[in-house]
Structure formats: structure tokens, C-alpha cells
């Protein structure tokens, strides 16, 4: 059963998101928090949370700082930002702080649901203009239907970069890179870096 934590201080917005996401799949559970202290307490109490949804404007700690805390304390937990601060600088700053994706509050409920689906699958849902590395997808991205971010990770992987180097070049945390690598392995049907590169090479795809 999927479990999602929503960190949003406006009750109506938080409850609306929870109701919309409940339709994603039967039995999906949404934990709700109006602030960071309570959110972190919920995560300590619920080790099985699959995804966090974070607003950037919170009463006790801004969302950027919370993302950094999540990346340090819960490195395997993907987090997507849902915020009205949707300018390109804010999107890039959120991704650099550790977010696995970004959704504008001006978006529809369907966009939010799709973003959650993609994030749970290891993708990075972001506005096209703010996608790491630019909007263009590589040949590998087209061939294997990788997300833009996953395609960039594959390119750097092929260039011999370590997870840390990939994180530095794309402005991500190592935890986020690991999430992408897991999704890439799953897509390719492999379990290691070497196997992934062999699979790409054998496909004849140009990176």
C-alpha cells in the first residue's frame, strides 16, 4: 500500500491534495502535516512512507531547508515540491536542495497525480523549462522512455562519472541520483552499472 506524506500549512489545500491522491490507487494513505517538526516526527514514526510532498512556504522552516533535512535524514525518500513559487530559479533551487520533482500550484489535480506516479516510479517530474540539463532528451531517453533527468544520468554514467560526480553536475543529492539509478536498472532489466552500460551499448543507442 502506498503511503504519502503531505507537508502543507494551508488545511484546505492539504485536504484537497489528499482527497485527489486517494483516487490514485485503492488503499493509498496520505499522512498530513502543517509544519516541518510534525512532518519529521511522522517520518520517524512511519518508516514505510513512499513519497513526501512539500510546500516551500512553511511556518516553522522553509521548504528548501526541509528538503535538505530530508535528503540527509531520509536519503531514499523521494520528495516533490508543490508550490506557488514556480519561477525557474525556485524550481532549480528546489531540485538542487534534493527535490525529486516540482509541480506548480497553478497545475490541475491530474498534473499532480501524474507527477506523483512518475516520482514513485523513480522519475523527476518538472516543468520542461527547468529540467536538469535542458529540455532535450537523449537517444537513450527516447529508446527506453527514460525521463529527461534519467537520460542525463545515463549520459554521465556512460562518461564514467560516479554518483557523487553525477549529483554535482546535475545539482542533485546523491540520494536522488541513487533513486534515478534504481529506476534505470529496472527499466533496463539489470542490477549493476556495468550491466546497464552493456545493455545500452548492445542496443546501439547513441548517448
C-alpha positions in Angstrom: 0.0 0.0 0.0 1.4 3.4 -1.0 1.8 6.0 1.8 2.4 9.7 1.0 3.2 12.5 3.4 1.8 15.9 2.5 3.6 18.9 4.2 1.4 21.9 3.6 0.3 24.6 6.1 -3.0 25.5 4.4 -5.6 23.0 5.6 -7.9 23.3 2.6 -5.0 22.8 0.1 -3.6 19.9 2.1 -7.0 18.2 2.4 -7.8 18.7 -1.3 -4.5 17.1 -2.3 -5.1 14.2 0.0 -8.6 13.6 -1.5 -7.3 13.9 -5.1 -4.3 11.5 -4.4 -6.6 9.0 -2.7 -8.0 8.2 -6.1 -4.6 7.2 -7.4 -5.0 3.6 -6.1 -7.1 1.6 -3.7 -5.8 1.8 -0.1 -3.4 4.7 -0.7 -2.8 6.5 2.6 -2.0 10.2 3.0 -0.3 11.5 6.2 -0.9 15.2 6.6 1.3 17.8 8.4 1.0 21.6 8.7 4.7 22.1 9.5 8.2 20.6 9.4 8.6 19.4 13.0 5.4 17.4 12.8 6.4 16.1 9.4 9.7 14.8 10.6 8.0 13.2 13.6 5.6 11.4 11.2 8.5 10.2 9.1 10.3 8.8 12.3 7.1 7.0 13.2 6.3 5.7 9.7 9.3 4.2 8.1 7.2 3.0 5.2 6.4 6.4 3.7 6.9 6.2 -0.1 6.9 9.9 -1.0 6.8 13.3 0.5 5.0 16.3 -1.0 6.5 19.6 0.3 5.3 23.2 0.1 8.1 25.8 0.0 6.3 28.4 2.3 6.0 26.7 5.7 5.6 28.4 9.1 8.5 26.8 11.0 11.1 26.2 8.3 11.2 27.0 4.6 10.7 24.1 2.2 14.2 24.4 0.8 15.7 23.8 4.3 13.2 20.9 4.8 14.3 19.3 1.6 17.9 19.4 2.8 17.0 17.8 6.1 15.0 15.1 4.2 17.9 14.4 1.9 20.2 13.9 4.9 18.0 12.0 7.3 15.9 10.1 4.7 18.1 9.8 1.6 16.0 7.1 0.0 12.7 9.0 0.3 11.7 10.9 -2.9 10.1 14.3 -2.3 8.3 16.5 -4.8 7.6 20.2 -4.3 4.1 21.6 -4.9 4.3 25.4 -4.6 3.0 28.7 -6.0 6.7 29.8 -6.2 7.1 28.2 -9.6 9.6 30.5 -11.2 12.6 28.8 -12.8 15.0 29.9 -10.1 12.8 28.4 -7.4 12.4 25.2 -9.3 16.1 24.8 -9.8 16.8 25.6 -6.2 14.3 23.0 -5.0 15.9 20.4 -7.2 19.4 21.3 -6.0 18.2 21.0 -2.4 17.1 17.4 -3.1 13.6 17.5 -4.6 12.7 14.7 -6.9 10.3 16.8 -8.8 8.3 20.1 -8.9 4.6 20.9 -9.5 3.1 24.4 -9.7 0.1 25.0 -7.5 -1.4 26.5 -10.7 -1.5 23.0 -12.2 -4.6 20.7 -12.3 -5.2 17.8 -10.0 -4.4 15.5 -12.9 -1.0 17.0 -13.3 -0.3 16.4 -9.6 -1.4 12.8 -9.8 0.8 12.2 -12.9 3.7 13.8 -11.1 3.2 11.6 -8.1 3.1 8.5 -10.3 6.3 9.5 -12.0 8.1 10.3 -8.8 7.0 6.9 -7.3 8.4 5.2 -10.3 11.8 7.0 -9.9 11.2 9.8 -12.3 11.7 13.5 -11.9 8.5 15.5 -12.8 9.5 19.1 -13.5 8.3 21.9 -15.8 10.1 21.4 -19.1 11.8 24.8 -18.9 13.6 23.8 -15.7 14.5 20.2 -16.5 18.1 19.5 -15.4 20.4 19.6 -18.4 17.8 21.2 -20.6 14.6 20.0 -22.2 16.0 17.8 -24.9 16.0 14.1 -24.3 18.9 11.9 -25.5 18.6 8.9 -27.8 18.7 6.7 -24.7 15.8 8.7 -23.3 13.7 8.2 -26.4 14.7 4.5 -26.8 14.0 3.4 -23.3 11.4 6.1 -22.3 13.6 7.4 -19.6 12.6 10.8 -18.1 14.8 13.7 -19.0 16.6 13.5 -15.7 17.2 9.8 -16.0 18.6 10.3 -19.6 21.1 12.8 -18.3 22.1 10.4 -15.5 22.7 7.7 -18.2 24.8 10.1 -20.2 27.0 10.9 -17.2 27.1 7.2 -16.2 28.4 6.4 -19.7 31.0 9.1 -19.3 32.4 7.3 -16.2 31.0 9.6 -13.6 30.4 8.4 -10.0 27.2 9.0 -8.2 28.8 11.9 -6.4 30.0 13.5 -9.7 26.6 13.0 -11.3 25.0 14.7 -8.4 27.4 17.6 -8.6 26.9 18.1 -12.3 23.1 17.9 -12.2 22.7 19.9 -9.0 21.1 16.9 -7.2 21.8 15.0 -4.0 23.4 11.6 -4.1 20.2 10.1 -2.7 18.3 11.4 -5.7 20.8 10.1 -8.1 20.5 6.6 -6.4 16.7 6.8 -6.9 17.3 7.5 -10.6 19.9 4.7 -10.9 17.4 2.2 -9.4 14.8 3.2 -11.9 17.3 3.0 -14.8 18.3 -0.5 -13.7 14.7 -1.6 -13.5 14.0 -0.2 -17.0 17.0 -2.0 -18.5 16.4 -5.2 -16.5 19.9 -5.1 -15.0 21.3 -4.9 -11.5 24.6 -3.0 -11.8 26.4 -0.2 -13.6 28.4 -2.5 -15.8 25.3 -4.4 -16.9 23.5 -1.1 -17.6 26.3 0.2 -19.8 26.5 -3.2 -21.6 22.7 -3.1 -22.2 22.9 0.5 -23.6 25.8 -0.4 -25.8 24.2 -3.5 -27.2 21.1 -1.6 -28.1 23.1 0.6 -30.4 21.6 3.8 -28.9 23.6 6.9 -29.3 24.0 8.8 -26.0 
